[in-house]
Each structure stands twice: as C-alpha cells, then as structure tokens.
Amino acid sequence: MSAAVTPGSSQTARWARWSIAALFGLLSAGVAVGVGELVAAFVRPAASPIIVVGNRIILLTPEPVKRWAIREFGTNDKSTLLTGIYFGIALLAMGLGLLALRRRVYGVVGFGVFGVLGVYAALTTNAHHAADAIPAVFAAAAGMVTIWYLFSTLNPAPVAAEAGLIADRRLFLRGTLAAAAVTLFGSLGGRALQRSRYNAAAARAAITLPSPASEAGTPAAPVAASDLGVTANAATYDLGKSGVPFLIPSKDFYRIDTALTVPQIDPAKWRLRIHGMVEREITLSYDQLLARPLIERWITLTCVSNEVGGNLIGNTKFRGARLADLLREAGVHPEADQLVASSSDGMTIGSPTTVVMDGRDAMLAVGMNGEPLPTEHGFPVRMVVPGLYGYVSACKWIVDLEATTFASSQAYWVQGGWAPQGPILLASRIDTPSPNQVVSVGDTVAVAGVAWDQHVGVSAVEVQVDDGAWQQARLAGVPSVDTWRQWVYPWTVAGSGPHTLRVRATDATGKVQTSDRAEPYPSGATGLHAVTVRAR
C-alpha cells in the first residue's frame, strides 16, 4: 500500500491538492525572493527585486494615492508599502501554484513573466544601473526551477486518486524543507550581507566635522531683532513646557522621501556635480566641501503634506557650506530660474534660484545636531533651504545639481501637480493640552505649542477659548526667523464641559494666519488648529 496521503473523499482530495499547490507556489516565491536578496548583496541593495518593484510602484502610483498614504501612514509609508508588496507576492504565488496543478509549465512560465517584469522595473527606475537586472534574472530562474521540482513530487490527478497525492514522500519533504531553508536564509542572509557590504555607519562614525565659522544663534533676520525677540541665548528658545520641545532629536525627526532602502554612500567616493546653465561646471568631493567655511544654523523643516496641527515638521541644527557661494563660483546664468537637485536614488527636487541666492542660509548640509548627518536624513550631504517646503528644497543624498529653468524641467513632486515654488505658509499648532484631555474647573492650564513662518518670522500668537475674544500668548525667543517659535497662554478653566481651544499666529509683516481651511495639496495646508478638552 502506498505511503502517500490517501484522500477520504473527492472533496478532501481536492482541498488537499489545492493546499499543497498553494504551498508550493509560496515556497517557490520564497526561494525567488531569497535568491534575489542574496544576489543583490553582490550588486547593490537598490537592485533587490523587492526594492525595484517597490520603486516602480511608487513611480506609477497616482498622486491622490500618494497623498492618502502619507496622510494615513506618515513616516511608516515605506514599511506599509513593503508589507503590501510581500502580501501581493504571496497571493500571486499561491495563484501560480494553483495554475501549476493543471500543467507544471504554467507555473514555470508565470515565474518567467515575473522575471521579465522585474528586469523591466530594474531598468526603468530612476538612477538605475545595468547590473540592477541581474538579481531579478536569478530570482526568476530560482522560482522556475523550484516550482518545477516541487510539482514533480506530486502524482497527476488521475494517478493520485488511486495511489495518493504525493509520489515520493522523501523527495517531497526534501524539496519543501530545502525551499523553506533557502527562503529563510536567503532573505535574512541576503539582507544581512547587504548591510555588511553596503553600510556607511563606520565611515560616518570616523568623521569629525570641522567647527563652524559661524555658529547657530547668530541673528540673521531681515527685520529688527527686537521685533522678534531674537537672542543668542539658546536657553530662552525653549519655554520648558512638557511636550513642546524647541529641538527635535535626530532620531525623532520626521522622514518623508521615496527611498525604500536608505542609500549607503561612502563619503570618500561621494561627488557633487554642479552643471547646466553655468559658466563653469564644478565637481566637488566630500573633503573639499568640508574644507569650505561652514555655518551652523537652527532651521525648521516642514513637509508640504503636513496637515493643520500635524507633526511632519521639526526644528534642528544644521551645519554646512553656503550653497549660494558655490553657485556664484559656478557662474549661474541669469536665465536659470530653477536648481534641480538629484539624489543618489534618482529623486529630483527643484528649487527657485532666486530664493537660494537671496542671502538666506541655504546650504549643503553635512551635520545635524552637532554630528554628521544620519544616513536616513541624507548622509553624507543634503540640501537645506530655509523657508521652502521640503519637496522643493530638502534633497537628501544629493549628488547632482543642475541650473535650469522651470519651463524646461519638472522635478518629481511637481510632475504630480504640486506647486513649483513651495514657500512655507504661516501656521501654528497646539501641543498641550492634548485632545480630549480632562482638566479641572478653576485650574490654570498652560496652553502651549509652536508657530512658524520660516524666513519671515512670527511676531504674535493668539489663543481663543470657545468663541471668546482672542488673547495674546507669551512668546519664547528665537535664534532667527528660520525656526519655529514656542508660545504659551495661561488659561483659567471657567466652566465644566467641553471647551475648544484655537490658535492663530501673526507674522513679522503683520499678516494674520488665515482661518480658511485648505488641504496640503497642491501648495500646503491652511486653517486654524483647534483642540477640544473636557473640564469637570
């Protein structure tokens, strides 16, 4: 009598065959992914089939879907996408397994098609290399061989009805265990090998940044320092209210970009090319950049996708070389009204030339909070332009800067319909108390938060309780007009029940923050932030 599994009924046999076929499809896909990750470790991490497919999905995703993903998932958008890709692969793999029940060749052809799509994705993403197709080829071949072998251990349907589902139990177990092992060790080992072969951590740790020639805290405001409470004493920048920090630590700083895998760039090999509509093309090394006079400035960066009251904003201390000085050395043509920066992964960001050159502290940043840039925030070099949303200024992992025009070139986000210029809009936020917080009648509650209008400055903040009159809040000092400004208002709780707190800011020119509500797309959110608390 055969040792193979003998179904007790035709229905049981059908479900058993379907289950094993789906398992074979999953195992074959797992082997493909594992082999792809291992091969990518010898090409480059960005060549991983999962990553190239993910990058292609990002490029093809409609702009409304991207905005929804950023709004719903925030800085977790990339992990969510990768999870979705793995889930999609699993479903497709099980489908291929079921197809292979009819004829094994269907499963083989299916993995071949996936390989072709993987090669296409690898060779059509931004900043691709010809070798990026190699992992997809090996992955597809591994999947094709695996699914052919695994299904060879099954009896055909007519035979299985009499002899059992599995033709050779030993080959079946050997094949499934081997496939599972390759899936596990290939995926985990491949990723570990990628991290060991392509990791900028050691190079970053060995860097000692030169001291800045001009330190943070030096007023650089286009209006009188006294009008803004500008001071060089950092202790006065922070009101000391819990939940309202002046400085955001690097590890907590928001991250919005399209890089599914963080570029690992050797600073010794890093080069920046400045070209296009210039008199003299410049190629700059990392050491040459560090040898230039460096400045250090407190700068608040803001993502254009930040909702009213959102947290896609952060204040930190950047150290770098003035970008305008480099551009003057290159001799940018007067007609070049746009600077298109490109990252090592092909992301493009376009900045208005006049803004970069108008005297503000636009820089090629090499440091963040006194240390070399973290890899996830652009190590070794990123671009920073105070007063502009990140999508038109904050190019991470920058390797190329082209002087061009808005008429002849559209950067990545502008292609999706976002406004080309991107000046940051006047805004304010309540950080404490939190929504639905319970407060006691008669207590004095510190209503506090931040307000910002980078490179213009905030001169006043007002708080409204329910529909009452607007009341002036107390402001902290600021090192310059390029940072957010803390504020606090002592509110004495007058009655029980719900109370709605609203905030609005006034900039240094006297402009009052608008109450008109607008979504972030296409040029930034507007409206007043409100928090409702419960008094008892």
HELIX and SHEET records of a PDB file:
HELIX    1   1 SER A   10  VAL A   43  1                                  34    
HELIX    2   2 PRO A   45  ALA A   47  5                                   3    
HELIX    3   3 PRO A   49  LEU A   60  1                                  12    
HELIX    4   4 GLU A   63  PHE A   73  1                                  11    
HELIX    5   5 GLY A   74  ASN A   76  5                                   3    
HELIX    6   6 ASP A   77  ARG A  102  1                                  26    
HELIX    7   7 ARG A  104  THR A  124  1                                  21    
HELIX    8   8 ALA A  130  ALA A  133  5                                   4    
HELIX    9   9 ILE A  134  SER A  152  1                                  19    
HELIX   10  10 ALA A  157  ALA A  163  1                                   7    
HELIX   11  11 ARG A  169  ARG A  197  1                                  29    
HELIX   12  12 ALA A  201  ALA A  205  1                                   5    
HELIX   13  13 ALA A  225  LEU A  228  1                                   4    
HELIX   14  14 ALA A  234  THR A  236  5                                   3    
HELIX   15  15 SER A  250  ASP A  252  5                                   3    
HELIX   16  16 TYR A  286  LEU A  290  1                                   5    
HELIX   17  17 LEU A  323  ALA A  330  1                                   8    
HELIX   18  18 THR A  353  VAL A  356  1                                   4    
HELIX   19  19 THR A  375  HIS A  377  5                                   3    
HELIX   20  20 GLY A  390  VAL A  392  5                                   3    
HELIX   21  21 TYR A  412  GLN A  415  1                                   4    
SHEET    1   A 5 ILE A 282  SER A 285  0                                        
SHEET    2   A 5 ARG A 271  GLY A 276 -1                                        
SHEET    3   A 5 ILE A 398  THR A 404  1                                        
SHEET    4   A 5 GLN A 338  SER A 343 -1                                        
SHEET    5   A 5 THR A 348  PRO A 352 -1                                        
SHEET    1   B 4 LEU A 294  THR A 302  0                                        
SHEET    2   B 4 ILE A 313  ARG A 322 -1                                        
SHEET    3   B 4 MET A 363  MET A 368 -1                                        
SHEET    4   B 4 GLU A 371  PRO A 372 -1                                        
SHEET    1   C 4 LEU A 294  THR A 302  0                                        
SHEET    2   C 4 ILE A 313  ARG A 322 -1                                        
SHEET    3   C 4 MET A 363  MET A 368 -1                                        
SHEET    4   C 4 ARG A 382  VAL A 384 -1                                        
SHEET    1   D 4 ALA A 427  THR A 432  0                                        
SHEET    2   D 4 THR A 444  TRP A 452 -1                                        
SHEET    3   D 4 ARG A 485  THR A 492 -1                                        
SHEET    4   D 4 ARG A 474  LEU A 475 -1                                        
SHEET    1   E 5 VAL A 438  VAL A 439  0                                        
SHEET    2   E 5 ALA A 530  ALA A 535  1                                        
SHEET    3   E 5 GLY A 497  ASP A 507 -1                                        
SHEET    4   E 5 VAL A 458  VAL A 465 -1                                        
SHEET    5   E 5 GLN A 471  GLN A 472 -1                                        
END                                                                             
